[in-house]
């Protein structure tokens, strides 16, 4: 009973945004709004989606990229007001919904096949 009420209130308060459909294995560019003091700037974060987790108002997705030879992962809430837009660059072919095995791979082994349209 209590969780139903919480879910109802969350669904009413969260503003849903329309994003393109994407899943694990896809390469996306997330344009994120960063507020520093009284200034705002947009930062593009491009990488491979490792997973989509949660449902409804609390759904998140994890994006991994290699920056300076080091793997960097960032978790974004799908309904975050700071996400300006999401662009799907490539649709990848993977067999699972959570591709954490990508963390242990380097070089050519870490590549994901592109889906043919």
C-alpha positions in Angstrom: 0.0 0.0 0.0 2.7 2.5 1.0 4.9 1.8 -2.0 1.8 2.3 -4.3 1.3 5.8 -2.8 5.0 6.7 -3.2 5.0 5.5 -6.8 1.9 7.5 -7.5 3.4 10.7 -6.1 6.7 10.2 -7.9 4.9 9.7 -11.3 2.9 12.9 -10.7 6.0 15.0 -9.8 8.5 13.8 -12.3 8.3 15.5 -15.7 8.7 12.8 -18.4 10.9 13.7 -21.4 10.8 12.1 -24.8 14.1 10.4 -25.6 15.0 8.1 -28.5 14.8 4.4 -27.6 18.2 2.9 -26.7 19.4 -0.2 -24.9 22.7 -1.8 -23.7 25.4 -1.8 -26.3 24.2 1.4 -28.1 26.7 4.3 -28.4 25.0 7.5 -27.2 25.9 11.1 -26.8 24.2 12.7 -23.7 24.2 16.5 -23.6 24.2 17.3 -19.9 23.5 20.8 -18.4 26.1 21.7 -15.8 25.4 24.6 -13.4 28.5 26.3 -11.9 27.6 29.2 -9.7 25.4 31.5 -11.8 26.7 30.1 -15.1 25.4 27.2 -17.1 27.1 25.2 -19.8 26.4 22.1 -21.8 28.7 19.1 -21.8 28.5 16.2 -24.2 29.3 12.8 -22.8 29.7 10.1 -25.5 30.0 6.4 -24.7 28.5 2.9 -24.7 25.4 2.2 -22.7 26.2 -0.6 -20.2 22.7 -1.0 -18.7 19.3 0.5 -18.1 18.1 -0.1 -14.5 15.0 0.7 -12.6 11.5 1.6 -13.9 9.2 4.6 -14.0 10.4 7.7 -12.4 13.6 6.2 -11.0 14.9 4.7 -14.2 18.7 5.2 -14.8 21.2 4.3 -17.5 25.0 3.8 -17.2 27.3 5.2 -19.9 31.0 4.1 -20.2 33.7 5.9 -22.2 37.5 5.7 -22.3 39.0 9.1 -21.4 42.8 9.3 -21.5 43.2 5.6 -21.4 41.1 5.2 -18.3 37.5 3.9 -18.3 35.0 6.3 -16.9 31.4 5.4 -16.1 28.6 7.8 -15.4 25.0 7.0 -14.3 22.3 9.3 -15.6 18.6 9.3 -14.4 16.4 9.0 -17.5 14.1 11.8 -16.3 16.7 14.2 -15.1 15.9 17.8 -15.8 19.7 18.4 -16.4 19.7 16.1 -19.5 19.4 18.4 -22.5 19.1 15.7 -25.1 20.2 12.1 -26.0 21.5 11.2 -29.4 21.9 7.5 -30.4 25.1 7.4 -32.6 25.2 3.6 -33.2 22.9 0.6 -32.4 25.1 -2.2 -31.0 24.5 -5.9 -31.2 24.8 -7.5 -27.7 23.1 -10.6 -26.3 22.6 -9.4 -22.7 20.9 -6.4 -21.1 23.9 -5.6 -18.8 27.3 -5.7 -20.4 29.6 -5.3 -17.4 32.1 -7.8 -19.1 33.1 -4.8 -21.2 35.0 -3.4 -18.2 37.6 -6.2 -18.4 38.2 -5.9 -22.1 40.7 -3.5 -23.8 41.6 -2.6 -27.4 39.8 -4.4 -30.3 38.1 -6.9 -27.9 36.1 -4.1 -26.4 34.5 -3.2 -29.7 30.8 -3.9 -30.2 29.3 -4.9 -33.6 27.1 -2.4 -35.2 23.5 -3.4 -36.0 22.7 -3.3 -39.7 19.6 -1.4 -40.6 
